[in-house]
C-alpha cells in the first residue's frame, strides 16, 4: 500500500526541526542500527516481519541541517573526566535518534580533583539522614575542597560537566536543598555558601539552572554492568544491557535500594520510549484528516501500552528492595518540586495535550523547567506543531476515537508510573546499617 503523502512541506518540516533543536542531528545518526520494536521484550526482540516499521520523520535526509559536532553515537565504554578536558562542543542532539538520553553513556569514573566530588556524592547518598549529609558538605568546605572544585568548573568538557551536575544533584537532594535556587540570596541562609557557588558554577557551565531533578539523577547515573562487545546506539544499550547505578543510594555490598531501582526504571523507560519520540516527530504538522494520522496514533497507543508493561515488570523487584527514611525524604522532596516526571511522558503529553500532571497537579512549564534548554525547545515545538492533530479531541468518528484511545493510554501510563513512585516511597524496614 502506497503511503499518503505528508501534508507538511519540506520547508515547514525543516522549520520544525530547526526550532525543536538548536543543532540538527549528524548525518547518518538515524541510520544507525534501528532499535527493536518498543513492544518487544527481553533482548531477543520480534522477527522483522512483526516489528513496528520506522516512523517517518517527514524530512528528507538531504534537507537536514549539517552537523557541527562529532558523531552522536560513540563507544559505550566508561570515560574519565580530566580537569583540563575542554574538548569541543557536545554532539548534536536529535530526540528522534535516542530520546532525551545523553548522546554517550554517562561518565562512570571522574579523575583528578573531581574524584573528591564523586566521593562526596557517594557518601551523601548512603547517609542515614540529612544531618549526616550536611556534615559531609561541611567537612569538604573546611578542607577547601569545594572552592578548589569551583575554580576548575570552566575546564570541564560538556559531557564531564553533566557528570559533575549529577553528583551535585545527589548531594543537594540528600541535604534537602532540592528546592533552592543556588544564586538566590535567601539560599545562603539555608545552605553551605561554598557548595552553592559550586552548584551555580556548574549550572552556568551546562546552561541549566534547574538540573536537580529526576532527568539528571536518572539519565546521567547509570552504566552497563559489562562493556558491550560492539558499539551500539545509546538507547539500544540502555534497553538490552544490565544497568547499574554509578552513584548508589545503597551501601556497597548491599542490594540496590528502591530509589536505585526507581532511577534505573526511569532510564529504561526512556530507552524503551524511543519510538514515541519518533512518532511525535512524525505527527508534528500533520493534518487531522491525513489518512496516515490514525495509523501513527495507533502505533502511539501500542508503544504506551508497551511502556506500561515495562513499568509493571519493574514493580515487583522495586517493592521487594530495601529503603530508608532518608531515601523516602529524597523522593518526597523531588515530588514536591514536580521533579519526578520522566521526559518520555512529557513528550507524549506534548503530542496529545492532556496537560501536565505531577503526582498531583502542575503545569507543563513547571514540569519542563527541570529539562535542558534544547529538550524544552523540542517539547515546545511539539506543542505548536501537533496542535492540528489535537483538534481530533473535539471531533467525532473513528479517527477521533483513536486519538482519545491514545490519550487514555497515556493517562494509564502516568498512573502506573505514579504507582511505582508511591511504592518506592512506601514505609518498609530495610537492612541498611544505621550509619554509612
C-alpha positions as CSV (number, residue, x, y, z in Angstrom):
1,X,0.0,0.0,0.0
2,X,1.4,3.4,-1.0
3,X,1.5,5.8,2.0
4,X,-0.4,9.0,1.7
5,X,2.0,12.0,1.1
6,X,2.7,14.2,4.0
7,X,0.6,17.4,4.2
8,X,3.6,19.3,5.5
9,X,6.1,20.8,3.1
10,X,9.8,20.1,3.4
11,X,10.4,23.8,4.3
12,X,7.9,23.6,7.2
13,X,9.4,20.3,8.4
14,X,12.8,21.9,8.3
15,X,11.5,24.8,10.4
16,X,10.1,22.4,12.9
17,X,13.4,20.6,13.2
18,X,15.4,23.9,13.5
19,X,13.1,25.3,16.2
20,X,13.0,22.0,18.1
21,X,16.7,21.5,18.5
22,X,19.5,24.1,18.3
23,X,21.6,21.8,16.3
24,X,20.3,19.2,13.9
25,X,21.4,15.6,14.0
26,X,24.6,14.5,12.4
27,X,24.3,12.9,9.0
28,X,23.8,9.2,9.5
29,X,22.6,9.5,13.1
30,X,19.3,7.9,12.3
31,X,20.9,5.4,10.0
32,X,22.4,3.5,12.9
33,X,21.1,0.1,13.8
34,X,17.4,0.6,14.3
35,X,16.2,-0.1,17.9
36,X,14.0,-3.1,18.4
37,X,10.2,-2.7,18.5
38,X,9.2,-1.0,21.7
39,X,6.7,-3.8,22.3
40,X,9.3,-6.5,22.2
41,X,10.5,-7.9,25.5
42,X,14.0,-9.1,26.5
43,X,17.0,-8.9,24.3
44,X,15.7,-11.0,21.5
45,X,13.1,-8.7,20.0
46,X,10.5,-9.6,17.4
47,X,11.0,-11.1,14.0
48,X,11.5,-8.4,11.4
49,X,8.0,-9.0,9.9
50,X,6.4,-8.2,13.2
51,X,8.4,-5.1,14.2
52,X,6.9,-1.6,14.0
53,X,8.4,-0.1,10.9
54,X,10.5,3.0,11.4
55,X,8.3,6.1,11.9
56,X,8.7,8.6,9.1
57,X,10.3,11.8,10.4
58,X,8.7,13.7,7.5
59,X,12.0,15.3,6.4
60,X,14.2,14.0,3.7
61,X,17.7,13.4,5.0
62,X,19.0,15.8,2.3
63,X,17.3,18.8,4.0
64,X,18.7,18.2,7.5
65,X,20.9,20.9,8.8
66,X,24.6,19.7,8.6
67,X,26.0,18.7,11.9
68,X,28.5,21.0,13.6
69,X,29.8,18.4,16.1
70,X,31.1,14.9,16.3
71,X,29.1,11.7,15.8
72,X,26.1,11.2,18.2
73,X,26.9,7.5,18.9
74,X,30.3,6.8,20.4
75,X,31.8,4.0,22.3
76,X,29.9,2.5,25.2
77,X,32.8,2.2,27.5
78,X,33.4,4.3,30.6
79,X,35.4,7.5,30.3
80,X,37.2,9.7,32.8
81,X,36.9,13.4,33.4
82,X,40.3,15.1,33.3
83,X,40.5,18.7,34.7
84,X,41.9,20.1,31.5
85,X,39.4,18.3,29.2
86,X,37.7,21.1,27.3
87,X,37.2,19.3,24.0
88,X,34.8,20.9,21.6
89,X,31.1,21.3,21.6
90,X,28.8,18.4,22.6
91,X,27.5,16.1,20.0
92,X,24.3,17.5,18.3
93,X,21.1,16.2,20.0
94,X,18.3,14.5,18.0
95,X,15.4,13.2,20.1
96,X,14.4,11.0,17.2
97,X,17.8,9.2,17.5
98,X,17.7,8.4,21.2
99,X,15.1,10.5,23.0
100,X,16.4,12.5,25.9
101,X,19.1,10.1,26.9
102,X,22.6,11.5,26.7
103,X,24.4,11.1,23.4
104,X,27.0,8.9,25.0
105,X,27.0,6.7,28.2
106,X,27.4,8.8,31.3
107,X,30.9,9.2,32.8
108,X,31.4,6.4,35.2
109,X,34.6,7.5,36.9
110,X,35.8,11.0,37.4
111,X,39.5,11.7,37.8
112,X,41.8,14.4,39.1
113,X,40.4,16.9,41.6
114,X,36.9,15.8,40.7
115,X,37.3,12.4,42.5
116,X,36.5,14.4,45.7
117,X,33.1,15.4,44.3
118,X,32.4,11.8,43.3
119,X,33.4,10.6,46.8
120,X,31.2,13.3,48.4
121,X,28.2,12.2,46.3
122,X,28.7,8.5,47.1
123,X,28.9,9.3,50.9
124,X,25.9,11.7,50.9
125,X,23.8,9.1,49.1
126,X,24.1,6.5,51.7
127,X,24.0,8.5,55.0
128,X,21.0,7.8,57.3
129,X,19.7,11.3,57.5
130,X,20.1,14.9,56.3
131,X,22.2,16.0,59.2
132,X,24.8,13.4,58.1
133,X,24.7,14.7,54.5
134,X,25.1,18.3,55.7
135,X,28.2,17.1,57.7
136,X,29.7,15.7,54.5
137,X,29.4,19.1,52.8
138,X,30.8,21.0,55.9
139,X,33.9,18.7,56.0
140,X,34.5,19.4,52.4
141,X,34.1,23.1,53.0
142,X,36.6,23.2,55.9
143,X,39.1,21.3,53.7
144,X,38.7,23.9,50.9
145,X,37.7,21.1,48.5
146,X,34.5,22.9,47.3
147,X,36.4,26.1,46.4
148,X,39.1,24.0,44.5
149,X,36.3,22.3,42.5
150,X,34.6,25.6,41.7
151,X,37.8,27.0,40.3
152,X,38.0,24.1,37.9
153,X,34.4,24.1,36.6
154,X,35.3,26.1,33.4
155,X,37.8,23.4,32.4
156,X,35.2,20.7,32.3
157,X,34.1,19.3,28.9
158,X,30.3,19.5,28.4
159,X,30.0,15.7,29.0
160,X,32.0,15.8,32.2
161,X,30.1,18.9,33.3
162,X,26.9,16.8,33.1
163,X,28.7,14.1,35.2
164,X,29.6,16.7,37.8
165,X,26.0,18.1,37.8
166,X,24.6,14.6,38.5
167,X,26.9,14.3,41.6
168,X,25.9,17.8,42.7
169,X,22.3,16.9,42.4
170,X,22.8,13.8,44.6
171,X,24.4,15.9,47.3
172,X,21.7,18.7,47.0
173,X,18.8,16.3,47.4
174,X,20.5,14.4,50.2
175,X,20.9,17.6,52.1
176,X,17.3,18.7,51.5
177,X,18.2,21.6,49.2
178,X,16.4,20.5,46.0
179,X,14.1,23.5,46.2
180,X,16.8,26.1,46.4
181,X,18.0,28.4,43.7
182,X,21.7,28.4,44.3
183,X,22.1,32.0,43.2
184,X,19.2,33.4,45.3
185,X,20.4,35.4,48.4
186,X,18.0,33.6,50.6
187,X,19.6,30.2,49.8
188,X,22.8,31.3,51.6
189,X,20.8,31.4,54.8
190,X,20.0,27.7,54.4
191,X,22.8,26.0,52.5
192,X,26.6,26.0,52.6
193,X,27.8,29.0,50.6
194,X,30.8,27.3,49.1
195,X,28.6,24.4,47.8
196,X,26.1,26.9,46.4
197,X,28.9,28.6,44.5
198,X,30.0,25.3,43.0
199,X,26.3,24.4,42.2
200,X,25.8,27.8,40.5
201,X,29.1,27.5,38.5
202,X,28.1,24.0,37.2
203,X,24.6,25.3,36.4
204,X,26.2,28.1,34.3
205,X,28.5,25.6,32.6
206,X,25.7,23.4,31.4
207,X,23.3,26.3,30.9
208,X,20.7,24.7,33.1
209,X,19.6,26.1,36.4
210,X,17.0,23.5,37.5
211,X,19.0,20.3,37.0
212,X,18.4,18.9,40.5
213,X,15.6,16.5,39.3
214,X,14.9,13.1,38.0
215,X,16.3,13.6,34.5
216,X,19.7,14.4,35.9
217,X,19.6,11.8,38.7
218,X,18.4,9.0,36.5
219,X,19.6,9.7,32.9
220,X,23.1,10.5,33.9
221,X,23.6,8.0,36.7
222,X,23.7,4.6,35.0
223,X,26.3,2.4,33.3
224,X,26.1,-1.0,31.6
225,X,27.2,-3.7,34.1
226,X,29.6,-5.0,31.5
227,X,31.2,-3.3,28.5
228,X,29.3,-4.3,25.3
229,X,31.3,-6.1,22.7
230,X,30.3,-3.8,20.0
231,X,29.3,-0.2,19.5
232,X,25.5,0.2,19.7
233,X,23.2,3.2,19.8
234,X,22.7,4.6,23.3
235,X,19.0,3.7,23.6
236,X,19.7,0.1,22.5
237,X,22.5,-0.1,25.0
238,X,20.2,1.1,27.8
239,X,17.5,-1.4,26.7
240,X,19.4,-4.5,26.2
241,X,22.3,-4.4,28.8
242,X,22.0,-4.9,32.5
243,X,22.3,-1.4,34.1
244,X,23.9,-0.5,37.4
245,X,23.9,3.0,39.1
246,X,27.1,5.0,39.1
247,X,26.3,6.6,42.4
248,X,24.4,4.1,44.5
249,X,21.8,5.0,47.1
250,X,22.7,1.8,48.9
251,X,25.9,0.9,50.6
252,X,28.4,-1.2,48.6
253,X,27.8,-4.9,49.2
254,X,24.1,-4.3,49.9
255,X,21.2,-4.9,47.5
256,X,20.1,-1.9,45.3
257,X,17.6,0.3,47.2
258,X,14.2,1.2,46.0
259,X,15.5,4.6,44.9
260,X,18.2,3.0,42.9
261,X,15.7,0.8,41.1
262,X,13.3,3.7,40.5
263,X,16.0,5.7,38.8
264,X,17.1,2.8,36.7
265,X,13.5,2.1,35.8
266,X,13.2,5.7,34.6
267,X,16.3,5.3,32.4
268,X,14.9,2.1,30.9
269,X,11.6,3.8,30.3
270,X,13.3,6.5,28.3
271,X,15.2,3.9,26.3
272,X,12.1,1.8,25.5
273,X,10.2,5.0,24.6
274,X,12.4,5.9,21.7
275,X,9.7,5.1,19.2
276,X,7.4,7.6,21.0
277,X,9.8,10.4,20.2
278,X,9.9,9.4,16.5
279,X,6.1,9.2,16.3
280,X,5.9,12.6,17.9
281,X,8.1,14.0,15.2
282,X,6.0,12.2,12.6
283,X,2.8,13.7,13.8
284,X,4.2,17.2,14.0
285,X,2.5,19.4,11.4
286,X,0.2,16.6,10.2
287,X,-3.4,17.4,9.4
288,X,-6.0,15.6,11.4
289,X,-7.7,14.3,8.3
290,X,-4.4,12.9,6.9
291,X,-5.1,9.2,6.3
292,X,-1.7,8.3,8.0
293,X,-2.6,10.2,11.2
294,X,-4.7,7.4,12.7
295,X,-2.1,4.8,11.9
296,X,0.5,6.9,13.7
297,X,-1.8,7.3,16.7
298,X,-2.4,3.5,16.8
299,X,1.3,3.0,17.0
300,X,1.5,5.5,19.8
301,X,-1.1,3.5,21.7
302,X,0.9,0.3,21.2
303,X,4.1,2.0,22.4
304,X,2.4,3.5,25.5
305,X,0.9,0.1,26.4
306,X,4.4,-1.4,26.0
307,X,5.9,1.2,28.3
308,X,3.2,0.5,30.8
309,X,4.1,-3.2,30.7
310,X,7.7,-2.3,31.1
311,X,6.9,-0.4,34.4
312,X,4.8,-3.3,35.6
313,X,7.8,-5.6,35.1
314,X,9.8,-3.3,37.3
315,X,7.3,-3.1,40.2
316,X,7.9,-6.5,41.9
317,X,11.6,-6.1,42.3
318,X,11.2,-2.5,43.3
319,X,8.7,-3.4,46.0
320,X,11.0,-6.1,47.4
321,X,14.0,-3.8,47.6
322,X,15.0,-2.1,50.9
323,X,14.5,1.6,51.6
324,X,15.4,4.1,54.3
325,X,13.7,7.2,55.8
326,X,16.4,9.3,54.1
327,X,15.6,7.9,50.6
328,X,11.9,8.5,51.2
329,X,12.7,12.1,52.1
330,X,14.6,12.5,48.9
331,X,11.6,11.2,46.9
332,X,9.2,13.4,48.8
333,X,11.4,16.5,48.2
334,X,11.6,15.8,44.4
335,X,7.8,15.1,44.2
336,X,7.1,18.5,45.9
337,X,9.1,20.3,43.3
338,X,7.5,18.4,40.4
339,X,10.9,17.0,39.6
340,X,9.9,13.3,39.1
341,X,8.2,13.4,35.7
342,X,10.0,11.2,33.2
343,X,10.9,13.2,30.0
344,X,9.3,10.5,27.7
345,X,5.9,11.1,29.4
346,X,6.3,14.8,28.8
347,X,7.0,14.1,25.1
348,X,3.8,12.1,24.9
349,X,1.9,14.9,26.6
350,X,3.3,17.4,24.1
351,X,1.6,15.4,21.3
352,X,-1.7,14.5,23.0
353,X,-2.2,17.7,25.0
354,X,-3.5,16.1,28.2
355,X,-1.8,18.7,30.4
356,X,1.0,18.4,33.0
357,X,0.3,16.1,35.9
358,X,3.0,15.6,38.5
359,X,1.8,13.1,41.1
360,X,-0.9,15.6,41.7
361,X,-1.2,18.9,39.9
362,X,1.2,21.1,37.9
363,X,1.6,22.8,34.6
364,X,3.7,21.8,31.6
365,X,6.3,24.6,32.0
366,X,6.5,23.8,35.7
367,X,7.5,20.2,34.9
368,X,9.7,21.1,31.9
369,X,11.9,23.5,33.8
370,X,14.0,20.5,35.0
371,X,15.0,19.7,31.4
372,X,17.9,21.1,29.4
373,X,17.1,24.1,27.2
374,X,17.2,22.0,23.9
375,X,14.8,19.5,25.3
376,X,12.4,22.2,26.4
377,X,12.6,23.7,23.0
378,X,11.8,20.4,21.3
379,X,8.7,19.9,23.6
380,X,7.5,23.5,22.9
381,X,7.8,22.8,19.1
382,X,5.8,19.7,19.5
383,X,3.1,21.7,21.4
384,X,2.8,24.0,18.5
385,X,3.1,21.6,15.6
386,X,0.9,18.9,17.0
387,X,-1.9,21.3,17.6
388,X,-3.7,20.3,14.3
389,X,-3.8,16.6,15.5
390,X,-5.2,17.6,18.9
391,X,-8.3,19.1,17.2
392,X,-9.4,15.5,16.9
393,X,-10.4,15.7,20.6
394,X,-13.4,17.9,19.5
395,X,-14.5,15.7,16.6
396,X,-16.4,12.5,16.1
397,X,-15.7,9.4,14.0
398,X,-13.1,6.6,14.1
399,X,-10.1,8.9,13.9
400,X,-11.2,10.9,16.9
401,X,-11.8,7.6,18.8
402,X,-8.2,6.5,18.1
403,X,-7.0,9.9,19.4
404,X,-9.0,9.5,22.6
405,X,-7.6,6.0,23.0
406,X,-4.1,7.4,22.8
407,X,-5.0,9.9,25.5
408,X,-6.4,7.2,27.7
409,X,-3.3,5.0,27.3
410,X,-1.1,8.0,28.3
411,X,-3.2,8.6,31.4
412,X,-2.9,4.9,32.3
413,X,0.8,5.0,31.7
414,X,1.2,8.0,34.0
415,X,-0.9,6.3,36.7
416,X,1.3,3.2,36.5
417,X,4.4,5.4,36.9
418,X,2.8,7.2,39.8
419,X,2.1,3.9,41.5
420,X,5.7,2.9,41.1
421,X,6.9,6.1,42.8
422,X,4.4,5.5,45.6
423,X,5.8,2.0,46.0
424,X,9.3,3.4,46.2
425,X,8.2,5.9,48.9
426,X,6.2,3.4,51.0
427,X,7.4,2.7,54.5
428,X,9.3,-0.5,54.9
429,X,12.2,-1.6,57.2
430,X,15.4,-2.0,55.3
431,X,18.6,-4.0,56.1
432,X,20.9,-1.0,55.7
433,X,23.1,-0.1,58.6
434,X,22.1,2.9,60.7
435,X,25.3,4.7,59.8
436,X,27.1,4.6,56.5
